[in-house]
C-alpha cells in the first residue's frame, strides 16, 4: 500500500487545494489544518440554524447547510454547502467538512477533514483523520488517534513500521469505503479506496480494497 494522498482520495473539484499541495505522505496534511484555517477562514453563515445551536466566532457555514439544536461548534471550523450537522454534534478545533457531509448525532470531530459526501452519522469519534469522499462510518465507529503509551505513531507498511512524527493520528479512510457499526480503528490506520471494515472489528494497519 502506498501513502500518497492520491492513493486514498480524489481531490479533483474539492476545495482547499492549498491545504493539500506538496504533501508526500497523506498524514502530513493533519498538522497543516490549523495554520490553513488561520490564514484562510472567513467567518460567516448562510446555514439554516434550527433552535439555538452554539457556534463559536471562527466558524464558516456554507449555503444550504442545516444545523440542528444541541450542536456545539467551537471552531475554528469550515463546514461546506448542503451539510447536515445533527443534534448533539460536537465540532472542536480545526475541522474542515466538504459539501454534502453529515456530521451526526452525538459525534465528536477534532483536527480532521471530511471530503465531500462523507457521512459520520451516529455516536462516532473522528480525531486527527481524513475521511474520504462518500465514505460511510457506521454507528459507534471510533477513529482512535492516540496510543496508550503516548509514543509517536507508526504506520505499518509491507511488514515494516514507518515513523509519522505524530503523537496524534487516527486514520486515512479512502474514498467510497465503509466502516461497520462499532468498529474501532486504531491509531495510524490506512484504509484504501472502496475498502470494507466489518462491524465490531478492532482494526490496525492497512486495509486494501479487497478487504
C-alpha positions as CSV (number, residue, x, y, z in Angstrom):
1,X,0.0,0.0,0.0
2,X,1.3,3.4,-0.9
3,X,0.9,6.5,1.2
4,X,0.3,9.5,-1.1
5,X,-2.9,11.4,-0.9
6,X,-3.9,10.2,-4.3
7,X,-3.8,6.6,-3.1
8,X,-6.7,7.4,-0.8
9,X,-8.5,10.4,-2.1
10,X,-9.7,12.0,-5.4
11,X,-9.1,15.7,-4.7
12,X,-10.4,16.9,-8.1
13,X,-13.1,19.5,-7.5
14,X,-12.5,19.7,-3.8
15,X,-12.0,23.0,-2.1
16,X,-8.9,23.8,-0.1
17,X,-6.4,22.9,-2.7
18,X,-3.7,24.9,-0.9
19,X,-4.0,22.7,2.1
20,X,-3.2,19.5,0.2
21,X,-0.4,20.9,-2.0
22,X,3.1,19.5,-1.6
23,X,2.1,16.7,0.8
24,X,4.2,13.5,0.4
25,X,2.6,11.1,2.9
26,X,-1.2,11.5,3.3
27,X,-1.0,12.0,7.1
28,X,1.3,15.1,6.6
29,X,-1.8,17.2,5.9
30,X,-3.0,16.9,9.5
31,X,-0.5,19.3,11.2
32,X,-1.3,21.8,8.4
33,X,-5.0,22.2,9.2
34,X,-4.6,24.8,12.0
35,X,-2.4,27.2,10.0
36,X,-4.5,26.8,6.9
37,X,-7.7,27.8,8.7
38,X,-6.0,30.6,10.5
39,X,-4.9,32.0,7.1
40,X,-8.0,31.3,5.0
41,X,-11.1,31.0,7.2
42,X,-13.7,33.7,6.7
43,X,-16.3,33.8,9.4
44,X,-19.9,33.7,8.3
45,X,-23.0,31.6,7.9
46,X,-25.5,31.0,5.2
47,X,-26.8,28.0,7.0
48,X,-30.2,27.3,8.4
49,X,-30.0,27.2,12.2
50,X,-32.7,25.3,14.0
51,X,-33.3,26.3,17.6
52,X,-30.2,27.7,19.3
53,X,-27.0,25.8,18.4
54,X,-23.9,27.2,20.0
55,X,-21.5,28.5,17.3
56,X,-18.0,30.0,18.0
57,X,-16.5,33.0,16.4
58,X,-14.2,31.3,13.9
59,X,-16.7,29.3,12.0
60,X,-17.8,29.2,8.4
61,X,-21.1,27.5,7.5
62,X,-21.9,27.1,3.8
63,X,-25.1,27.8,2.0
64,X,-27.8,25.1,2.3
65,X,-26.3,23.6,5.5
66,X,-28.6,22.8,8.3
67,X,-27.5,23.0,11.9
68,X,-29.9,21.3,14.4
69,X,-30.5,22.1,18.1
70,X,-27.9,21.0,20.6
71,X,-24.9,21.4,18.3
72,X,-21.7,23.0,19.6
73,X,-19.3,24.2,17.0
74,X,-16.3,25.5,18.9
75,X,-14.1,26.1,15.9
76,X,-12.1,27.0,14.1
77,X,-14.2,25.1,11.6
78,X,-15.1,25.3,7.9
79,X,-18.3,23.5,7.0
80,X,-19.2,23.3,3.3
81,X,-22.5,23.6,1.5
82,X,-25.6,21.4,1.9
83,X,-24.3,19.6,5.0
84,X,-26.3,18.3,7.9
85,X,-25.0,19.0,11.4
86,X,-27.2,16.9,13.6
87,X,-28.4,17.2,17.2
88,X,-25.7,16.8,19.7
89,X,-22.7,17.1,17.3
90,X,-19.5,18.5,19.0
91,X,-17.2,20.1,16.5
92,X,-14.0,21.1,18.1
93,X,-10.9,22.8,16.8
94,X,-9.5,22.6,13.3
95,X,-12.3,20.8,11.4
96,X,-13.0,21.0,7.7
97,X,-16.0,19.4,6.0
98,X,-16.7,19.5,2.3
99,X,-20.0,19.8,0.6
100,X,-22.9,17.4,1.4
101,X,-21.4,15.9,4.6
102,X,-23.3,14.5,7.6
103,X,-21.8,15.4,11.0
104,X,-24.1,13.3,13.1
105,X,-25.9,12.9,16.3
106,X,-23.6,12.7,19.3
107,X,-20.4,12.6,17.1
108,X,-17.2,14.4,18.0
109,X,-14.8,15.9,15.5
110,X,-11.3,17.3,16.1
111,X,-8.5,18.3,13.8
112,X,-9.9,16.4,10.8
113,X,-11.0,16.7,7.2
114,X,-14.2,15.2,5.8
115,X,-14.3,15.3,2.0
116,X,-17.5,15.8,0.1
117,X,-20.3,13.4,0.8
118,X,-18.7,11.8,3.8
119,X,-21.3,10.5,6.4
120,X,-20.5,10.2,10.0
121,X,-24.0,9.9,11.3
122,X,-24.2,8.4,14.8
123,X,-22.2,8.2,18.0
124,X,-18.7,8.3,16.4
125,X,-15.3,10.0,17.2
126,X,-13.2,11.3,14.4
127,X,-9.9,12.8,15.6
128,X,-6.7,13.7,13.6
129,X,-8.0,11.9,10.5
130,X,-9.1,12.4,6.9
131,X,-12.4,10.8,5.8
132,X,-12.7,10.5,2.0
133,X,-15.5,11.2,-0.5
134,X,-18.7,9.3,0.0
135,X,-17.3,7.3,3.0
136,X,-19.8,5.9,5.4
137,X,-18.9,5.4,9.0
138,X,-21.5,3.2,10.8
139,X,-22.9,4.0,14.2
140,X,-20.4,4.0,17.0
141,X,-17.2,3.9,14.8
142,X,-14.2,5.2,16.6
143,X,-11.1,6.6,14.8
144,X,-8.8,6.4,17.7
145,X,-5.9,8.9,17.5
146,X,-3.6,8.3,20.5
147,X,-1.5,5.4,21.7
148,X,-2.0,4.3,25.3
149,X,1.8,4.7,25.8
150,X,1.8,8.2,24.3
151,X,4.6,7.2,21.8
152,X,4.9,8.6,18.3
153,X,2.5,6.8,15.9
154,X,4.0,4.4,13.4
155,X,2.3,3.2,10.2
156,X,2.6,-0.5,9.2
157,X,3.7,-0.8,5.6
158,X,4.8,-4.1,3.9
159,X,5.9,-5.6,7.1
160,X,7.8,-2.6,8.4
161,X,6.9,0.4,10.5
162,X,7.2,4.0,9.3
163,X,7.5,6.8,11.8
164,X,4.9,9.6,11.2
165,X,6.3,12.1,13.7
166,X,2.8,12.5,15.1
167,X,1.6,11.6,18.6
168,X,-2.0,12.1,17.4
169,X,-3.1,10.4,14.2
170,X,-6.2,8.4,13.6
171,X,-6.7,7.1,10.1
172,X,-6.8,7.9,6.4
173,X,-10.2,6.5,5.3
174,X,-10.1,6.2,1.5
175,X,-12.9,7.4,-0.8
176,X,-16.1,5.3,-1.0
177,X,-15.0,3.0,1.8
178,X,-17.4,1.8,4.6
179,X,-16.7,1.0,8.2
180,X,-19.3,-1.1,10.0
181,X,-21.0,-0.2,13.3
182,X,-19.0,-0.2,16.5
183,X,-15.6,-0.8,14.7
184,X,-12.6,0.6,16.4
185,X,-9.9,1.8,14.1
186,X,-6.6,2.1,15.9
187,X,-4.1,4.9,15.5
188,X,-2.1,5.2,12.3
189,X,-4.5,3.1,10.2
190,X,-4.7,3.3,6.4
191,X,-7.9,2.3,4.7
192,X,-7.8,2.1,0.9
193,X,-10.4,3.4,-1.5
194,X,-13.5,1.2,-1.6
195,X,-12.5,-0.9,1.3
196,X,-14.9,-2.5,3.8
197,X,-14.3,-2.9,7.5
198,X,-16.8,-5.3,9.2
199,X,-19.0,-4.3,12.1
200,X,-17.3,-4.8,15.5
201,X,-13.8,-5.1,14.1
202,X,-10.8,-3.8,16.0
203,X,-8.5,-2.8,13.2
204,X,-4.9,-1.7,12.9
205,X,-2.6,-1.2,10.0
206,X,-3.5,-1.1,6.3
207,X,-6.6,-2.4,4.5
208,X,-6.8,-2.8,0.8
209,X,-9.9,-2.6,-1.4
210,X,-10.3,-6.4,-1.5
211,X,-10.9,-6.3,2.3
